[in-house]
Amino acid sequence: MFLKRILPFLTPALFWLGLELANKFPGQMLYWGLAALFLALISLWWLHHIWLKEKHKDFKIFWLSSFLFLLGTFLTFIFLDRPIFRQVLIFVSTFLLFLEIFYACLFLREKKEFYLGNLTVLNEIFPVLAFFLLAAGFFGWLIFLSKILWIFVILISFVALETSYNLFYNVWGRDFSFARLWVVSLVIAEMFWALDFLPVGFLVKSLVLTICWWLFSKILIEFNQEHKKKIKIYLSTLVAFILIIIILLLARWI
């Protein structure tokens, strides 16, 4: 019981401390960043395998995207060249990690559906942030590892597959065709390869790719509905197109 009470505060605090030390001492960024990542992943793994797996059969879906979110935080953190951007990332990632562990521990102690509902809301956020941060990290690494682009294309296809699965699961549970997920995965892999040659920053590339991934996922989810709302599909497409145009116009071209 004591661990359930202290874990939501101890893990985020140590995670925040590790990233702050990484930001303060750039020469040791890799070591402190990996330490913070390892600690956070271990905490989530413990919650998943020791507690939640035995308590609720659908809890596993809450955790994979949060794992990917933390990994993406670390990968993106390395390539951010402005301390203020790192501070924003540190705050957001620490706050979301706290909420995830806090509500999970509360649910385990009190079994109230309210806490499960809060975890469900976080489950809507983590896939989007996980995809964006991992894509940004991959684009960042390609600055130095452009000769193995094909490996990152494969990696982003699996990231798109898992995060899209999370979005589909939120709407349909397990009642949907996996063929739709592979469509999203293949389209995103092609777009990732094409965007890598675009002369803009890695965050801009990732943001454009994330909007496209979200749009394709939402369109396929809508097509799985019995009563398809075409106006919703057209509106989503228009909004996504406008956002991409604005992002590219405001971006700094290299």
LOBA-798143 format. One record per residue (C-alpha): residue number from 0; residue in one letter; chain; z negated, y, x negated. Coordinates in pm, 1 decimal. Example, Ala and Ser with C-alpha at 12.3 -4.5 7.8 and 13.67 -1.06 7.14 Angstrom:
REM residues 2
(0, 'a', 'A', (-780.0, -450.0, -1230.0))
(1, 's', 'A', (-714.0, -106.0, -1367.0))
***
This chain:
REM residues 254
(0, 'm', 'A', (0.0, 0.0, 0.0))
(1, 'f', 'A', (-80.9, 239.6, -283.1))
(2, 'l', 'A', (259.0, 184.1, -441.7))
(3, 'k', 'A', (434.1, 252.8, -111.4))
(4, 'r', 'A', (256.0, 587.6, -98.0))
(5, 'i', 'A', (313.1, 696.9, -457.3))
(6, 'l', 'A', (666.9, 565.8, -516.1))
(7, 'p', 'A', (844.9, 836.0, -305.1))
(8, 'f', 'A', (687.0, 1104.5, -524.0))
(9, 'l', 'A', (667.8, 932.1, -862.5))
(10, 't', 'A', (1030.4, 814.1, -886.7))
(11, 'p', 'A', (1196.1, 1147.5, -790.4))
(12, 'a', 'A', (956.5, 1336.0, -1018.8))
(13, 'l', 'A', (1042.4, 1118.8, -1319.3))
(14, 'f', 'A', (1411.9, 1127.1, -1225.8))
(15, 'w', 'A', (1398.5, 1509.1, -1211.8))
(16, 'l', 'A', (1212.3, 1522.5, -1544.7))
(17, 'g', 'A', (1469.3, 1300.0, -1715.4))
(18, 'l', 'A', (1763.2, 1511.1, -1597.0))
(19, 'e', 'A', (1585.6, 1835.5, -1685.6))
(20, 'l', 'A', (1523.3, 1706.8, -2038.9))
(21, 'a', 'A', (1888.3, 1603.6, -2058.0))
(22, 'n', 'A', (1986.9, 1954.7, -1953.3))
(23, 'k', 'A', (1742.2, 2115.0, -2197.0))
(24, 'f', 'A', (1848.3, 1903.5, -2496.1))
(25, 'p', 'A', (2225.9, 1845.5, -2477.1))
(26, 'g', 'A', (2221.5, 1643.7, -2797.9))
(27, 'q', 'A', (1997.0, 1387.6, -2627.9))
(28, 'm', 'A', (2165.1, 1411.5, -2285.6))
(29, 'l', 'A', (2290.9, 1055.0, -2287.7))
(30, 'y', 'A', (1948.7, 905.5, -2359.3))
(31, 'w', 'A', (1747.6, 1110.7, -2110.6))
(32, 'g', 'A', (2019.2, 1083.0, -1845.4))
(33, 'l', 'A', (2036.0, 704.4, -1878.4))
(34, 'a', 'A', (1657.1, 680.8, -1864.7))
(35, 'a', 'A', (1647.6, 882.9, -1540.6))
(36, 'l', 'A', (1931.9, 677.1, -1391.1))
(37, 'f', 'A', (1772.0, 345.9, -1488.9))
(38, 'l', 'A', (1437.1, 443.2, -1336.9))
(39, 'a', 'A', (1593.1, 553.0, -1007.3))
(40, 'l', 'A', (1810.4, 242.1, -980.3))
(41, 'i', 'A', (1515.3, 14.5, -1050.7))
(42, 's', 'A', (1313.6, 183.7, -775.9))
(43, 'l', 'A', (1591.8, 143.3, -520.8))
(44, 'w', 'A', (1653.3, -215.1, -630.0))
(45, 'w', 'A', (1286.4, -293.7, -583.9))
(46, 'l', 'A', (1283.1, -142.3, -236.0))
(47, 'h', 'A', (1593.4, -337.2, -143.3))
(48, 'h', 'A', (1518.3, -680.5, -279.5))
(49, 'i', 'A', (1141.3, -702.3, -256.5))
(50, 'w', 'A', (1075.7, -513.7, 68.2))
(51, 'l', 'A', (1371.6, -419.6, 281.2))
(52, 'k', 'A', (1574.0, -738.7, 248.0))
(53, 'e', 'A', (1290.5, -926.6, 418.8))
(54, 'k', 'A', (1222.4, -665.1, 683.3))
(55, 'h', 'A', (1557.3, -569.4, 833.1))
(56, 'k', 'A', (1885.2, -758.3, 814.4))
(57, 'd', 'A', (2103.6, -444.4, 812.9))
(58, 'f', 'A', (1909.2, -252.4, 550.3))
(59, 'k', 'A', (2137.3, -364.5, 270.4))
(60, 'i', 'A', (2408.0, -127.3, 387.9))
(61, 'f', 'A', (2175.3, 165.6, 324.6))
(62, 'w', 'A', (2147.6, 99.7, -43.7))
(63, 'l', 'A', (2481.9, 34.6, -214.5))
(64, 's', 'A', (2614.5, 385.8, -153.7))
(65, 's', 'A', (2287.7, 532.1, -280.5))
(66, 'f', 'A', (2327.2, 325.9, -599.2))
(67, 'l', 'A', (2679.9, 463.3, -639.4))
(68, 'f', 'A', (2555.3, 814.8, -567.8))
(69, 'l', 'A', (2304.7, 795.1, -853.2))
(70, 'l', 'A', (2565.8, 651.5, -1088.4))
(71, 'g', 'A', (2809.2, 926.8, -991.9))
(72, 't', 'A', (2537.8, 1188.0, -1049.9))
(73, 'f', 'A', (2495.6, 1065.9, -1406.5))
(74, 'l', 'A', (2869.5, 1047.6, -1479.8))
(75, 't', 'A', (2936.1, 1395.5, -1342.2))
(76, 'f', 'A', (2626.1, 1545.8, -1505.3))
(77, 'i', 'A', (2763.6, 1459.6, -1849.5))
(78, 'f', 'A', (3079.7, 1665.4, -1801.5))
(79, 'l', 'A', (2935.7, 1975.3, -1634.4))
(80, 'd', 'A', (2961.0, 2251.9, -1894.2))
(81, 'r', 'A', (2748.2, 2513.7, -1715.3))
(82, 'p', 'A', (2368.1, 2474.1, -1693.6))
(83, 'i', 'A', (2361.6, 2628.6, -1344.0))
(84, 'f', 'A', (2593.9, 2354.8, -1214.2))
(85, 'r', 'A', (2368.0, 2093.4, -1368.5))
(86, 'q', 'A', (2064.8, 2253.5, -1204.7))
(87, 'v', 'A', (2231.6, 2236.8, -863.9))
(88, 'l', 'A', (2320.5, 1871.5, -918.8))
(89, 'i', 'A', (1965.9, 1794.3, -1037.3))
(90, 'f', 'A', (1813.6, 1956.0, -728.2))
(91, 'v', 'A', (2047.5, 1790.3, -476.8))
(92, 's', 'A', (2026.3, 1442.9, -630.5))
(93, 't', 'A', (1646.6, 1455.9, -669.2))
(94, 'f', 'A', (1596.1, 1581.5, -314.1))
(95, 'l', 'A', (1818.6, 1311.4, -161.7))
(96, 'l', 'A', (1654.2, 1041.9, -372.2))
(97, 'f', 'A', (1314.5, 1159.7, -247.9))
(98, 'l', 'A', (1426.5, 1150.0, 115.6))
(99, 'e', 'A', (1573.6, 801.9, 79.6))
(100, 'i', 'A', (1263.5, 648.4, -77.5))
(101, 'f', 'A', (1021.3, 851.0, 137.4))
(102, 'y', 'A', (1165.9, 744.4, 472.9))
(103, 'a', 'A', (1218.4, 386.9, 355.7))
(104, 'c', 'A', (853.0, 356.4, 257.3))
(105, 'l', 'A', (738.9, 519.6, 582.0))
(106, 'f', 'A', (946.1, 275.0, 783.2))
(107, 'l', 'A', (800.3, -17.7, 593.7))
(108, 'r', 'A', (445.7, 102.3, 656.6))
(109, 'e', 'A', (473.9, 218.0, 1017.7))
(110, 'k', 'A', (790.1, 50.5, 1154.9))
(111, 'k', 'A', (892.5, 355.3, 1359.8))
(112, 'e', 'A', (1256.1, 385.6, 1464.2))
(113, 'f', 'A', (1244.9, 758.2, 1387.7))
(114, 'y', 'A', (1232.8, 682.1, 1016.2))
(115, 'l', 'A', (1515.5, 434.3, 1050.3))
(116, 'g', 'A', (1718.5, 707.4, 1219.0))
(117, 'n', 'A', (1660.5, 939.9, 925.0))
(118, 'l', 'A', (1783.5, 668.2, 690.2))
(119, 't', 'A', (2092.8, 637.0, 908.5))
(120, 'v', 'A', (2163.9, 1009.1, 865.1))
(121, 'l', 'A', (2133.3, 970.8, 488.1))
(122, 'n', 'A', (2369.0, 676.4, 516.1))
(123, 'e', 'A', (2632.5, 917.9, 645.7))
(124, 'i', 'A', (2584.6, 1150.7, 347.9))
(125, 'f', 'A', (2562.9, 911.3, 54.1))
(126, 'p', 'A', (2915.3, 759.2, 82.5))
(127, 'v', 'A', (3080.8, 1102.3, 71.2))
(128, 'l', 'A', (2873.7, 1229.5, -221.1))
(129, 'a', 'A', (2902.9, 896.6, -402.7))
(130, 'f', 'A', (3281.8, 902.7, -377.6))
(131, 'f', 'A', (3305.7, 1265.8, -488.8))
(132, 'l', 'A', (3073.3, 1228.5, -786.8))
(133, 'l', 'A', (3219.6, 899.8, -908.4))
(134, 'a', 'A', (3573.7, 1033.1, -877.9))
(135, 'a', 'A', (3468.8, 1344.7, -1070.7))
(136, 'g', 'A', (3309.9, 1127.2, -1338.5))
(137, 'f', 'A', (3621.8, 913.2, -1367.5))
(138, 'f', 'A', (3846.2, 1218.7, -1398.8))
(139, 'g', 'A', (3608.7, 1354.4, -1661.9))
(140, 'w', 'A', (3621.5, 1036.4, -1868.8))
(141, 'l', 'A', (4000.9, 1035.0, -1847.0))
(142, 'i', 'A', (4004.9, 1350.1, -2058.4))
(143, 'f', 'A', (3918.9, 1121.2, -2349.8))
(144, 'l', 'A', (4034.8, 781.8, -2220.2))
(145, 's', 'A', (4375.7, 860.6, -2073.8))
(146, 'k', 'A', (4529.4, 551.0, -2233.1))
(147, 'i', 'A', (4331.0, 323.6, -2003.0))
(148, 'l', 'A', (4409.0, 510.3, -1680.6))
(149, 'w', 'A', (4480.8, 180.3, -1506.2))
(150, 'i', 'A', (4115.7, 72.8, -1542.1))
(151, 'f', 'A', (3994.7, 385.5, -1363.0))
(152, 'v', 'A', (4259.0, 335.7, -1092.6))
(153, 'i', 'A', (4112.2, -8.6, -1026.8))
(154, 'l', 'A', (3758.1, 129.3, -1031.6))
(155, 'i', 'A', (3834.1, 409.1, -783.5))
(156, 's', 'A', (4003.0, 159.9, -550.9))
(157, 'f', 'A', (3681.7, -43.3, -534.9))
(158, 'v', 'A', (3473.7, 271.5, -488.1))
(159, 'a', 'A', (3701.4, 374.1, -200.0))
(160, 'l', 'A', (3669.6, 24.0, -54.3))
(161, 'e', 'A', (3289.1, 26.6, -54.8))
(162, 't', 'A', (3238.9, 384.1, 63.0))
(163, 's', 'A', (3498.6, 340.6, 339.2))
(164, 'y', 'A', (3321.1, 22.3, 442.5))
(165, 'n', 'A', (3005.0, 228.5, 475.2))
(166, 'l', 'A', (3180.4, 479.8, 701.4))
(167, 'f', 'A', (3336.9, 202.9, 914.0))
(168, 'y', 'A', (3005.0, 20.4, 937.5))
(169, 'n', 'A', (2832.0, 333.9, 1062.7))
(170, 'v', 'A', (3069.2, 340.7, 1361.7))
(171, 'w', 'A', (3155.3, -23.5, 1429.0))
(172, 'g', 'A', (2894.1, -237.2, 1259.3))
(173, 'r', 'A', (3077.2, -544.7, 1139.4))
(174, 'd', 'A', (3337.1, -535.6, 1418.8))
(175, 'f', 'A', (3644.4, -406.4, 1234.3))
(176, 's', 'A', (3936.9, -535.2, 1030.7))
(177, 'f', 'A', (3902.2, -531.9, 652.3))
(178, 'a', 'A', (4277.2, -474.1, 627.3))
(179, 'r', 'A', (4214.2, -110.3, 715.0))
(180, 'l', 'A', (3978.4, -78.5, 418.4))
(181, 'w', 'A', (4242.5, -210.7, 181.0))
(182, 'v', 'A', (4489.6, 46.3, 315.4))
(183, 'v', 'A', (4247.6, 327.6, 229.9))
(184, 's', 'A', (4173.4, 172.0, -108.9))
(185, 'l', 'A', (4540.2, 140.6, -209.5))
(186, 'v', 'A', (4633.2, 489.5, -90.1))
(187, 'i', 'A', (4340.9, 644.7, -278.8))
(188, 'a', 'A', (4428.4, 450.6, -594.6))
(189, 'e', 'A', (4781.5, 594.2, -583.5))
(190, 'm', 'A', (4653.2, 945.3, -520.1))
(191, 'f', 'A', (4401.2, 916.1, -803.5))
(192, 'w', 'A', (4680.1, 823.4, -1043.8))
(193, 'a', 'A', (4892.8, 1118.0, -923.4))
(194, 'l', 'A', (4610.0, 1374.2, -930.1))
(195, 'd', 'A', (4519.2, 1283.1, -1287.3))
(196, 'f', 'A', (4833.6, 1466.3, -1401.8))
(197, 'l', 'A', (4749.1, 1780.0, -1204.3))
(198, 'p', 'A', (4654.5, 2062.8, -1447.6))
(199, 'v', 'A', (4324.5, 2156.6, -1283.9))
(200, 'g', 'A', (3959.1, 2079.1, -1355.1))
(201, 'f', 'A', (3807.6, 1738.3, -1286.3))
(202, 'l', 'A', (3588.0, 1874.1, -1003.8))
(203, 'v', 'A', (3891.4, 2017.6, -824.1))
(204, 'k', 'A', (4077.4, 1687.5, -854.7))
(205, 's', 'A', (3777.5, 1500.8, -720.9))
(206, 'l', 'A', (3728.7, 1739.8, -430.2))
(207, 'v', 'A', (4094.7, 1707.0, -324.8))
(208, 'l', 'A', (4076.3, 1328.7, -353.5))
(209, 't', 'A', (3751.4, 1316.9, -153.8))
(210, 'i', 'A', (3904.8, 1516.8, 129.6))
(211, 'c', 'A', (4202.5, 1279.6, 136.9))
(212, 'w', 'A', (3975.6, 973.4, 130.8))
(213, 'w', 'A', (3764.0, 1112.8, 413.8))
(214, 'l', 'A', (4074.1, 1198.3, 618.5))
(215, 'f', 'A', (4236.0, 854.1, 582.4))
(216, 's', 'A', (3906.3, 682.6, 663.4))
(217, 'k', 'A', (3847.9, 894.3, 974.2))
(218, 'i', 'A', (4205.0, 843.4, 1096.8))
(219, 'l', 'A', (4177.8, 464.7, 1065.6))
(220, 'i', 'A', (3837.9, 469.9, 1235.7))
(221, 'e', 'A', (3987.9, 669.2, 1520.4))
(222, 'f', 'A', (4282.1, 428.0, 1552.6))
(223, 'n', 'A', (4030.1, 147.5, 1598.1))
(224, 'q', 'A', (3895.1, 320.4, 1907.7))
(225, 'e', 'A', (4003.5, 195.1, 2249.8))
(226, 'h', 'A', (4066.5, 549.9, 2362.5))
(227, 'k', 'A', (4230.6, 723.7, 2070.4))
(228, 'k', 'A', (4187.7, 1100.7, 2064.3))
(229, 'k', 'A', (4511.0, 1229.9, 1914.3))
(230, 'i', 'A', (4388.0, 1587.0, 1918.8))
(231, 'k', 'A', (4095.2, 1481.1, 1699.3))
(232, 'i', 'A', (4332.7, 1319.5, 1448.7))
(233, 'y', 'A', (4562.5, 1623.9, 1443.9))
(234, 'l', 'A', (4269.4, 1862.5, 1405.3))
(235, 's', 'A', (4116.2, 1661.2, 1119.8))
(236, 't', 'A', (4451.7, 1649.4, 941.5))
(237, 'l', 'A', (4504.1, 2024.6, 984.0))
(238, 'v', 'A', (4154.4, 2109.5, 856.5))
(239, 'a', 'A', (4194.2, 1879.3, 556.7))
(240, 'f', 'A', (4535.1, 2026.6, 473.2))
(241, 'i', 'A', (4404.4, 2383.5, 492.0))
(242, 'l', 'A', (4103.3, 2299.2, 275.4))
(243, 'i', 'A', (4322.6, 2140.3, 9.5))
(244, 'i', 'A', (4553.6, 2442.6, 2.9))
(245, 'i', 'A', (4258.8, 2681.7, -30.7))
(246, 'i', 'A', (4100.8, 2471.5, -306.3))
(247, 'l', 'A', (4423.3, 2456.8, -507.0))
(248, 'l', 'A', (4486.0, 2829.3, -464.7))
(249, 'l', 'A', (4135.6, 2917.1, -584.2))
(250, 'a', 'A', (4134.0, 2661.1, -865.9))
(251, 'r', 'A', (4178.4, 2759.7, -1228.6))
(252, 'w', 'A', (4499.9, 2598.8, -1347.0))
(253, 'i', 'A', (4494.6, 2481.1, -1706.0))
***
